[in-house]
Amino acid sequence: MAGSGIVNTVPQLETLIDLDAIAHNVRILTEHAGDAAVMVVVKADGYNHGAIEVAKAALAAGARELGVTTIAEAVALRESGIDAPILCWLNNSDADFGSAIAADIEIAVPSVAHLEGVAAAVDRLGRPAIVSVKVDTGLNRNGVPESEYPRLLELLKQLVTEDKVRLRAIFSHLANADEPRHPSIDLQRDRFGEFIAVARAHGLTPELVHLANSAAALTRPDLAFDMVRPGIAVYGLSPIPEISDFGLRPAMTFRARVALVKRVAAGEGVSYGHEWIADRDTTVALIPAGYADGVPRTLGGKFSVWLGGARRPGIGRICMDQLVVNLGENETGVREGDTAVLFGGEPGVPHPQEWADALGTIHYEVVCAPRGRAVRGYLGGDR
Ligand SMILES: *Cc1c(COP(=O)(O)O)cnc(C)c1O
């Protein structure tokens, strides 16, 4: 009740995360995985959906393990009461491996220096580490290169023999999984097989091996090995939108409550720089979301919001805290306090892919964008 003196506690700007959509997407991924387990990737605070809540919903829906980037991310999950296996795969060699070991976090090592760092922590704590080896099969980003691999295996063999390390997995990451027939995929698969064979020749047998991200998990069942490692598909965004949505449901809705509705006369300019000029009298709505909240300024003039049962084009420059949309004659009577959806998964609503196309990026970056004053809320799940 705008102006009535009753305080509305619905956030002005929020990302609403549908945990039932997360569970639905996990079930789709487990079906595709066949006999392989599903590790849900919840790095970067669950792709900005909330790592802890997503992790709990995903595990309840059949995921078996969790993957993150840093030790701090992994420890935060453990401290939330999650006892599933948690792997972290990007840390400096002088990271606090002791805190990972103490929390039963699986540590991925991409170099001898990293393994030495882990070994030092094992000696300090007097407690073995759970280690996976990240091998570089052609992404040429993280992962141990072939040249350093024999030295890494020698140290690993010694640590395993001394019961200082439990070798959990050997894994790698694909460069072109979003092109399911790209020849580099088979090349990476073959190199992955060689890395595993070389480990075996050193007397090292991993408990499991894994390679597939979302795109591979959905299109290359032959690469599922013992476990798949989807991220983006868990959040309901297709890793290959040109091929299919795979029945996934976007989990994030980014929405705001209209802060003001008013008339603007023909000839008046709207927002900084007057880049948009009204060619007739019109009604505009002020949306309290700006580039400080994750609506990129470069999206100005290239987007619309879902408001009052229709798409309303953004007009003029996106500012730090606010943006303006055009309601025309406002036939549906949009009022202050109404909800405008910036993006989401419901029919009619702008899809994150639309922002990605307008911005020349991928939807991964779009869902990672909301921040600042955007408050996160949840829907569904066993909450
Ligand atoms: C981010 C990441 C994934 C998940 O990738 P998606 O494309 O989001 O499925 C899997 N494995 C590794 C090593 C990653 O860094």
The ligand as a Tripos MOL2 file, in Angstrom:
@<TRIPOS>MOLECULE
LIG
   15    15     1     0     0
SMALL
NO_CHARGES

@<TRIPOS>ATOM
      1 C1         33.5380  -23.9780  -13.5730 C.3       1 LIG1
      2 C2         34.0160  -25.3550  -13.7530 C.ar      1 LIG1
      3 C3         33.1260  -26.4030  -14.0510 C.ar      1 LIG1
      4 C4         31.6680  -26.1650  -14.3900 C.3       1 LIG1
      5 O1         31.5700  -25.6300  -15.6840 O.3       1 LIG1
      6 P1         30.1450  -25.3160  -16.3450 P.3       1 LIG1
      7 O2         30.4550  -24.9160  -17.7370 O.co2     1 LIG1
      8 O3         29.5480  -24.2130  -15.5580 O.co2     1 LIG1
      9 O4         29.3640  -26.5680  -16.2400 O.co2     1 LIG1
     10 C5         33.6120  -27.7000  -14.0670 C.ar      1 LIG1
     11 N1         34.9200  -27.9360  -13.8260 N.ar      1 LIG1
     12 C6         35.8030  -26.9670  -13.5800 C.ar      1 LIG1
     13 C7         37.2260  -27.3080  -13.3480 C.3       1 LIG1
     14 C8         35.3950  -25.6320  -13.5440 C.ar      1 LIG1
     15 O5         36.2820  -24.6640  -13.3120 O.3       1 LIG1
@<TRIPOS>BOND
     1     1     2 1
     2     2     3 ar
     3     2    14 ar
     4     3     4 1
     5     3    10 ar
     6     4     5 1
     7     5     6 1
     8     6     7 2
     9     6     8 1
    10     6     9 1
    11    10    11 ar
    12    11    12 ar
    13    12    13 1
    14    12    14 ar
    15    14    15 1
@<TRIPOS>SUBSTRUCTURE
     1 LIG1         1 GROUP 0 **** ****
